[in-house]
Amino acid sequence: MAGARQETWAEPATADREIVISRVIDAPRELVFEAFTEVRHLSRWWGPEGFTTTTRSFEFRVGGVWDFVMHGPDGTDYSEWITWTEIVPPERIALLHGESRDDPNAFESVLAFAPDGAGTRIVMRTVFLTKQLRDEAVEKYHAIEGGQQTLSSLAAYVTEIVRKGAEG
């Protein structure tokens, strides 16, 4: 074929620094998005299995901050800090997440919410500053399992809201 071009698909330049977690949730996109945007929802489902969350302050707007503590099942407290860098309802949220406002190792996450039949596909893409920070998050903090458990908690939470709404 004269003039045919071969398409090549390269991995993104950040592939070795990323964690990507995806899940389909049996709830409308607007509800799944809302569960990320209101502290009354977040405090009910945020975090891996066995963790609870206490919010110190919360302002959902670009430049706003969520300052919170995650309480581990072993009694360890983890100070966390998120600032919202982009909000496109109900499609996308981008954020910077660290232990504090000046955390030099803070990472970026982008959450995409897409319709998937009657449900919602959420894709959480997290990019770390270095491959070493990504590997440490995976090995020491079990970031992949923790992310999957967090999305499972979200799914259970919004599915319960949908079920209760259908009942009453």
CYANA upper distance limits for C-alpha pairs under 8 A (distance plus 0.5 A):
 11 GLU  CA     15 ALA  CA      6.70
 14 THR  CA     18 GLU  CA      6.72
 14 THR  CA    127 VAL  CA      7.48
 16 ASP  CA    131 LYS  CA      6.27
 17 ARG  CA    127 VAL  CA      6.11
 17 ARG  CA    128 PHE  CA      5.80
 17 ARG  CA    129 LEU  CA      7.49
 17 ARG  CA    130 THR  CA      6.32
 17 ARG  CA    131 LYS  CA      5.07
 17 ARG  CA    132 GLN  CA      8.46
 17 ARG  CA    133 LEU  CA      8.30
 17 ARG  CA    134 ARG  CA      5.99
 18 GLU  CA    125 ARG  CA      7.36
 18 GLU  CA    126 THR  CA      5.96
 18 GLU  CA    127 VAL  CA      5.02
 18 GLU  CA    128 PHE  CA      6.84
 18 GLU  CA    134 ARG  CA      7.27
 19 ILE  CA    125 ARG  CA      6.42
 19 ILE  CA    126 THR  CA      5.70
 19 ILE  CA    127 VAL  CA      7.19
 19 ILE  CA    134 ARG  CA      8.14
 19 ILE  CA    144 ILE  CA      7.53
 20 VAL  CA    123 VAL  CA      7.50
 20 VAL  CA    124 MET  CA      6.15
 20 VAL  CA    125 ARG  CA      4.97
 20 VAL  CA    126 THR  CA      6.81
 21 ILE  CA    123 VAL  CA      6.32
 21 ILE  CA    124 MET  CA      5.71
 21 ILE  CA    125 ARG  CA      7.10
 21 ILE  CA    144 ILE  CA      7.87
 21 ILE  CA    147 GLY  CA      7.38
 21 ILE  CA    148 GLN  CA      7.15
 22 SER  CA    121 ARG  CA      7.53
 22 SER  CA    122 ILE  CA      6.10
 22 SER  CA    123 VAL  CA      4.83
 22 SER  CA    124 MET  CA      6.68
 22 SER  CA    148 GLN  CA      8.45
 23 ARG  CA    121 ARG  CA      6.18
 23 ARG  CA    122 ILE  CA      6.02
 23 ARG  CA    123 VAL  CA      7.21
 23 ARG  CA    151 LEU  CA      7.53
 24 VAL  CA    116 ASP  CA      7.71
 24 VAL  CA    119 GLY  CA      7.23
 24 VAL  CA    120 THR  CA      6.01
 24 VAL  CA    121 ARG  CA      4.74
 24 VAL  CA    122 ILE  CA      6.78
 25 ILE  CA     32 VAL  CA      8.48
 25 ILE  CA    119 GLY  CA      6.06
 25 ILE  CA    120 THR  CA      5.69
 25 ILE  CA    121 ARG  CA      6.75
 25 ILE  CA    122 ILE  CA      8.03
 25 ILE  CA    155 ALA  CA      5.88
 25 ILE  CA    159 THR  CA      8.20
 26 ASP  CA    118 ALA  CA      7.38
 26 ASP  CA    119 GLY  CA      4.87
 26 ASP  CA    120 THR  CA      6.99
 26 ASP  CA    155 ALA  CA      7.74
 26 ASP  CA    159 THR  CA      6.81
 27 ALA  CA     31 LEU  CA      7.26
 27 ALA  CA     32 VAL  CA      7.18
 27 ALA  CA    118 ALA  CA      7.38
 27 ALA  CA    119 GLY  CA      5.18
 27 ALA  CA    120 THR  CA      6.69
 27 ALA  CA    155 ALA  CA      8.49
 27 ALA  CA    158 VAL  CA      7.01
 27 ALA  CA    159 THR  CA      6.56
 27 ALA  CA    162 VAL  CA      7.23
 28 PRO  CA     32 VAL  CA      6.95
 28 PRO  CA    115 PRO  CA      8.02
 28 PRO  CA    118 ALA  CA      6.98
 28 PRO  CA    119 GLY  CA      5.75
 28 PRO  CA    120 THR  CA      6.49
 29 ARG  CA     33 PHE  CA      6.51
 29 ARG  CA     90 PRO  CA      7.23
 29 ARG  CA    113 PHE  CA      6.92
 29 ARG  CA    114 ALA  CA      7.25
 29 ARG  CA    115 PRO  CA      6.60
 29 ARG  CA    119 GLY  CA      7.27
 29 ARG  CA    120 THR  CA      5.64
 30 GLU  CA     34 GLU  CA      6.54
 30 GLU  CA     90 PRO  CA      6.19
 31 LEU  CA     35 ALA  CA      6.70
 31 LEU  CA    158 VAL  CA      7.59
 32 VAL  CA     36 PHE  CA      7.46
 32 VAL  CA    113 PHE  CA      8.35
 32 VAL  CA    120 THR  CA      7.85
 32 VAL  CA    154 LEU  CA      8.40
 32 VAL  CA    158 VAL  CA      7.09
 33 PHE  CA     37 THR  CA      7.10
 33 PHE  CA     89 PRO  CA      7.81
 33 PHE  CA     90 PRO  CA      6.11
 33 PHE  CA     91 GLU  CA      8.11
 33 PHE  CA    113 PHE  CA      7.53
 34 GLU  CA     38 GLU  CA      6.79
 34 GLU  CA     41 HIS  CA      8.41
 34 GLU  CA     90 PRO  CA      8.43
 35 ALA  CA     41 HIS  CA      5.66
 35 ALA  CA     42 LEU  CA      6.63
 35 ALA  CA    154 LEU  CA      8.19
 35 ALA  CA    158 VAL  CA      7.87
 36 PHE  CA     41 HIS  CA      7.62
 36 PHE  CA     42 LEU  CA      6.52
 37 THR  CA     41 HIS  CA      8.32
 37 THR  CA     42 LEU  CA      8.02
 37 THR  CA     60 PHE  CA      6.67
 38 GLU  CA     42 LEU  CA      6.82
 38 GLU  CA     60 PHE  CA      7.90
 39 VAL  CA     43 SER  CA      6.39
 39 VAL  CA     55 THR  CA      8.36
 39 VAL  CA     58 PHE  CA      7.32
 40 ARG  CA     44 ARG  CA      7.52
 41 HIS  CA     45 TRP  CA      7.47
 42 LEU  CA     46 TRP  CA      5.88
 43 SER  CA     52 THR  CA      8.04
 43 SER  CA     53 THR  CA      6.14
 43 SER  CA     54 THR  CA      7.39
 43 SER  CA     55 THR  CA      7.78
 44 ARG  CA     52 THR  CA      8.49
 44 ARG  CA     53 THR  CA      8.39
 44 ARG  CA    157 TYR  CA      8.17
 45 TRP  CA    150 THR  CA      7.82
 45 TRP  CA    153 SER  CA      5.91
 45 TRP  CA    154 LEU  CA      6.14
 45 TRP  CA    157 TYR  CA      6.95
 46 TRP  CA     52 THR  CA      7.82
 46 TRP  CA     53 THR  CA      7.29
 46 TRP  CA    150 THR  CA      6.58
 46 TRP  CA    153 SER  CA      7.63
 46 TRP  CA    154 LEU  CA      7.68
 47 GLY  CA     51 PHE  CA      6.26
 47 GLY  CA     52 THR  CA      7.35
 47 GLY  CA     53 THR  CA      7.91
 47 GLY  CA     70 MET  CA      7.89
 47 GLY  CA    146 GLY  CA      7.69
 47 GLY  CA    147 GLY  CA      8.27
 47 GLY  CA    149 GLN  CA      7.88
 47 GLY  CA    150 THR  CA      5.41
 47 GLY  CA    153 SER  CA      8.19
 48 PRO  CA    145 GLU  CA      8.46
 48 PRO  CA    146 GLY  CA      5.35
 48 PRO  CA    147 GLY  CA      7.38
 48 PRO  CA    148 GLN  CA      8.34
 48 PRO  CA    149 GLN  CA      5.43
 48 PRO  CA    150 THR  CA      5.29
 48 PRO  CA    153 SER  CA      8.08
 49 GLU  CA    146 GLY  CA      8.14
 49 GLU  CA    149 GLN  CA      6.56
 49 GLU  CA    150 THR  CA      7.75
 49 GLU  CA    153 SER  CA      8.16
 50 GLY  CA     72 GLY  CA      7.14
 50 GLY  CA     73 PRO  CA      5.65
 51 PHE  CA     70 MET  CA      6.93
 51 PHE  CA     71 HIS  CA      5.92
 51 PHE  CA     72 GLY  CA      5.30
 51 PHE  CA     73 PRO  CA      6.21
 52 THR  CA     70 MET  CA      6.23
 52 THR  CA     71 HIS  CA      5.68
 52 THR  CA     72 GLY  CA      7.45
 53 THR  CA     68 PHE  CA      7.30
 53 THR  CA     69 VAL  CA      6.19
 53 THR  CA     70 MET  CA      5.07
 53 THR  CA     71 HIS  CA      6.59
 54 THR  CA     68 PHE  CA      6.08
 54 THR  CA     69 VAL  CA      5.71
 54 THR  CA     70 MET  CA      7.03
 54 THR  CA     71 HIS  CA      8.31
 55 THR  CA     66 TRP  CA      7.86
 55 THR  CA     67 ASP  CA      6.65
 55 THR  CA     68 PHE  CA      4.73
 55 THR  CA     69 VAL  CA      6.94
 56 ARG  CA     66 TRP  CA      8.14
 56 ARG  CA     67 ASP  CA      5.85
 56 ARG  CA     68 PHE  CA      5.68
 56 ARG  CA     69 VAL  CA      8.10
 57 SER  CA     65 VAL  CA      7.73
 57 SER  CA     66 TRP  CA      6.17
 57 SER  CA     67 ASP  CA      5.67
 57 SER  CA     68 PHE  CA      7.45
 58 PHE  CA     64 GLY  CA      7.96
 58 PHE  CA     65 VAL  CA      6.25
 58 PHE  CA     66 TRP  CA      4.82
 58 PHE  CA     67 ASP  CA      6.92
 59 GLU  CA     64 GLY  CA      5.44
 59 GLU  CA     65 VAL  CA      5.94
 59 GLU  CA     66 TRP  CA      6.75
 60 PHE  CA     64 GLY  CA      6.09
 60 PHE  CA     65 VAL  CA      7.44
 60 PHE  CA     66 TRP  CA      8.08
 60 PHE  CA     84 TRP  CA      7.56
 61 ARG  CA     65 VAL  CA      8.48
 61 ARG  CA     84 TRP  CA      6.91
 61 ARG  CA     87 ILE  CA      7.71
 62 VAL  CA     83 THR  CA      8.10
 62 VAL  CA     84 TRP  CA      5.51
 62 VAL  CA     85 THR  CA      5.68
 62 VAL  CA     86 GLU  CA      6.19
 62 VAL  CA     87 ILE  CA      6.99
 63 GLY  CA     83 THR  CA      6.48
 63 GLY  CA     84 TRP  CA      6.01
 63 GLY  CA     85 THR  CA      6.51
 64 GLY  CA     83 THR  CA      6.10
 64 GLY  CA     84 TRP  CA      6.30
 65 VAL  CA     81 TRP  CA      7.60
 65 VAL  CA     82 ILE  CA      6.10
 65 VAL  CA     83 THR  CA      4.91
 65 VAL  CA     84 TRP  CA      7.05
 66 TRP  CA     81 TRP  CA      6.34
 66 TRP  CA     82 ILE  CA      5.59
 66 TRP  CA     83 THR  CA      6.85
 67 ASP  CA     79 SER  CA      8.37
 67 ASP  CA     80 GLU  CA      6.59
 67 ASP  CA     81 TRP  CA      5.14
 67 ASP  CA     82 ILE  CA      6.98
 68 PHE  CA     79 SER  CA      6.69
 68 PHE  CA     80 GLU  CA      5.82
 68 PHE  CA     81 TRP  CA      6.82
 69 VAL  CA     77 ASP  CA      6.84
 69 VAL  CA     78 TYR  CA      5.95
 69 VAL  CA     79 SER  CA      5.06
 69 VAL  CA     80 GLU  CA      6.21
 70 MET  CA     77 ASP  CA      6.23
 70 MET  CA     78 TYR  CA      5.56
 70 MET  CA     79 SER  CA      7.02
 70 MET  CA     80 GLU  CA      7.65
 71 HIS  CA     75 GLY  CA      6.76
 71 HIS  CA     76 THR  CA      6.38
 71 HIS  CA     77 ASP  CA      5.09
 71 HIS  CA     78 TYR  CA      6.86
 72 GLY  CA     76 THR  CA      5.58
 72 GLY  CA     77 ASP  CA      6.62
 72 GLY  CA     78 TYR  CA      8.10
 78 TYR  CA     99 GLU  CA      8.20
 79 SER  CA     99 GLU  CA      5.99
 79 SER  CA    100 SER  CA      7.74
 80 GLU  CA     97 HIS  CA      7.86
 80 GLU  CA     98 GLY  CA      6.42
 80 GLU  CA     99 GLU  CA      4.86
 80 GLU  CA    100 SER  CA      6.67
 81 TRP  CA     97 HIS  CA      6.28
 81 TRP  CA     98 GLY  CA      5.80
 81 TRP  CA     99 GLU  CA      5.91
 81 TRP  CA    100 SER  CA      5.58
 81 TRP  CA    101 ARG  CA      6.94
 82 ILE  CA     95 LEU  CA      7.00
 82 ILE  CA     96 LEU  CA      6.05
 82 ILE  CA     97 HIS  CA      4.96
 82 ILE  CA     98 GLY  CA      6.97
 82 ILE  CA    101 ARG  CA      8.47
 83 THR  CA     95 LEU  CA      6.09
 83 THR  CA     96 LEU  CA      5.86
 83 THR  CA     97 HIS  CA      7.24
 84 TRP  CA     93 ILE  CA      7.90
 84 TRP  CA     94 ALA  CA      6.56
 84 TRP  CA     95 LEU  CA      4.89
 84 TRP  CA     96 LEU  CA      7.04
 85 THR  CA     93 ILE  CA      8.22
 85 THR  CA     94 ALA  CA      5.83
 85 THR  CA     95 LEU  CA      5.50
 85 THR  CA     96 LEU  CA      7.41
 86 GLU  CA     92 ARG  CA      8.10
 86 GLU  CA     93 ILE  CA      6.09
 86 GLU  CA     94 ALA  CA      5.29
 86 GLU  CA     95 LEU  CA      7.33
 87 ILE  CA     92 ARG  CA      6.48
 87 ILE  CA     93 ILE  CA      5.19
 87 ILE  CA     94 ALA  CA      7.01
 88 VAL  CA     92 ARG  CA      5.51
 88 VAL  CA     93 ILE  CA      6.84
 89 PRO  CA     93 ILE  CA      8.37
 90 PRO  CA    113 PHE  CA      7.31
 91 GLU  CA    112 ALA  CA      6.25
 91 GLU  CA    113 PHE  CA      5.35
 91 GLU  CA    114 ALA  CA      7.00
 92 ARG  CA    110 VAL  CA      7.57
 92 ARG  CA    111 LEU  CA      6.05
 92 ARG  CA    112 ALA  CA      5.10
 92 ARG  CA    113 PHE  CA      6.54
 93 ILE  CA    110 VAL  CA      6.24
 93 ILE  CA    111 LEU  CA      5.65
 93 ILE  CA    112 ALA  CA      7.23
 94 ALA  CA    108 GLU  CA      7.79
 94 ALA  CA    109 SER  CA      6.22
 94 ALA  CA    110 VAL  CA      4.82
 94 ALA  CA    111 LEU  CA      6.79
 95 LEU  CA    108 GLU  CA      6.23
 95 LEU  CA    109 SER  CA      5.91
 95 LEU  CA    110 VAL  CA      6.98
 96 LEU  CA    106 ALA  CA      6.94
 96 LEU  CA    107 PHE  CA      6.18
 96 LEU  CA    108 GLU  CA      5.07
 96 LEU  CA    109 SER  CA      6.93
 97 HIS  CA    106 ALA  CA      5.79
 97 HIS  CA    107 PHE  CA      5.88
 97 HIS  CA    108 GLU  CA      6.75
 97 HIS  CA    109 SER  CA      7.98
 98 GLY  CA    103 ASP  CA      6.17
 98 GLY  CA    105 ASN  CA      7.33
 98 GLY  CA    106 ALA  CA      4.69
 98 GLY  CA    107 PHE  CA      7.01
 99 GLU  CA    103 ASP  CA      6.47
 99 GLU  CA    106 ALA  CA      7.82
105 ASN  CA    128 PHE  CA      8.23
105 ASN  CA    129 LEU  CA      7.30
105 ASN  CA    133 LEU  CA      8.11
106 ALA  CA    128 PHE  CA      7.96
106 ALA  CA    129 LEU  CA      8.24
107 PHE  CA    126 THR  CA      7.42
107 PHE  CA    127 VAL  CA      6.41
107 PHE  CA    128 PHE  CA      5.33
107 PHE  CA    129 LEU  CA      7.06
108 GLU  CA    126 THR  CA      6.13
108 GLU  CA    127 VAL  CA      5.82
108 GLU  CA    128 PHE  CA      7.14
109 SER  CA    124 MET  CA      7.22
109 SER  CA    125 ARG  CA      5.97
109 SER  CA    126 THR  CA      4.68
109 SER  CA    127 VAL  CA      6.80
110 VAL  CA    123 VAL  CA      8.47
110 VAL  CA    124 MET  CA      6.32
110 VAL  CA    125 ARG  CA      5.75
110 VAL  CA    126 THR  CA      6.98
111 LEU  CA    122 ILE  CA      7.23
111 LEU  CA    123 VAL  CA      6.14
111 LEU  CA    124 MET  CA      5.05
111 LEU  CA    125 ARG  CA      6.95
112 ALA  CA    121 ARG  CA      8.41
112 ALA  CA    122 ILE  CA      6.05
112 ALA  CA    123 VAL  CA      5.68
112 ALA  CA    124 MET  CA      7.10
113 PHE  CA    120 THR  CA      6.90
113 PHE  CA    121 ARG  CA      6.32
113 PHE  CA    122 ILE  CA      5.21
113 PHE  CA    123 VAL  CA      7.27
114 ALA  CA    120 THR  CA      6.03
114 ALA  CA    121 ARG  CA      5.64
114 ALA  CA    122 ILE  CA      6.97
115 PRO  CA    119 GLY  CA      6.56
115 PRO  CA    120 THR  CA      5.12
115 PRO  CA    121 ARG  CA      6.66
116 ASP  CA    120 THR  CA      5.40
116 ASP  CA    121 ARG  CA      6.16
127 VAL  CA    134 ARG  CA      8.26
128 PHE  CA    133 LEU  CA      6.74
128 PHE  CA    134 ARG  CA      6.07
129 LEU  CA    133 LEU  CA      7.31
129 LEU  CA    134 ARG  CA      8.34
130 THR  CA    134 ARG  CA      6.95
131 LYS  CA    135 ASP  CA      6.56
132 GLN  CA    136 GLU  CA      6.56
133 LEU  CA    137 ALA  CA      6.64
134 ARG  CA    138 VAL  CA      6.81
135 ASP  CA    139 GLU  CA      6.50
136 GLU  CA    140 LYS  CA      5.87
136 GLU  CA    141 TYR  CA      7.56
137 ALA  CA    141 TYR  CA      5.47
137 ALA  CA    142 HIS  CA      6.78
137 ALA  CA    143 ALA  CA      5.93
138 VAL  CA    142 HIS  CA      5.15
138 VAL  CA    143 ALA  CA      5.23
138 VAL  CA    144 ILE  CA      6.61
139 GLU  CA    143 ALA  CA      8.17
141 TYR  CA    146 GLY  CA      8.49
142 HIS  CA    146 GLY  CA      6.41
143 ALA  CA    147 GLY  CA      6.31
144 ILE  CA    148 GLN  CA      6.70
145 GLU  CA    149 GLN  CA      6.56
146 GLY  CA    150 THR  CA      6.54
147 GLY  CA    151 LEU  CA      6.76
148 GLN  CA    152 SER  CA      6.66
149 GLN  CA    153 SER  CA      6.64
150 THR  CA    154 LEU  CA      6.77
151 LEU  CA    155 ALA  CA      6.58
152 SER  CA    156 ALA  CA      6.68
153 SER  CA    157 TYR  CA      6.57
154 LEU  CA    158 VAL  CA      6.68
155 ALA  CA    159 THR  CA      6.38
156 ALA  CA    160 GLU  CA      6.63
157 TYR  CA    161 ILE  CA      7.02
158 VAL  CA    162 VAL  CA      6.75
159 THR  CA    163 ARG  CA      6.63
160 GLU  CA    164 LYS  CA      6.56
161 ILE  CA    165 GLY  CA      6.56
162 VAL  CA    166 ALA  CA      6.71
163 ARG  CA    167 GLU  CA      6.85
164 LYS  CA    168 GLY  CA      6.70
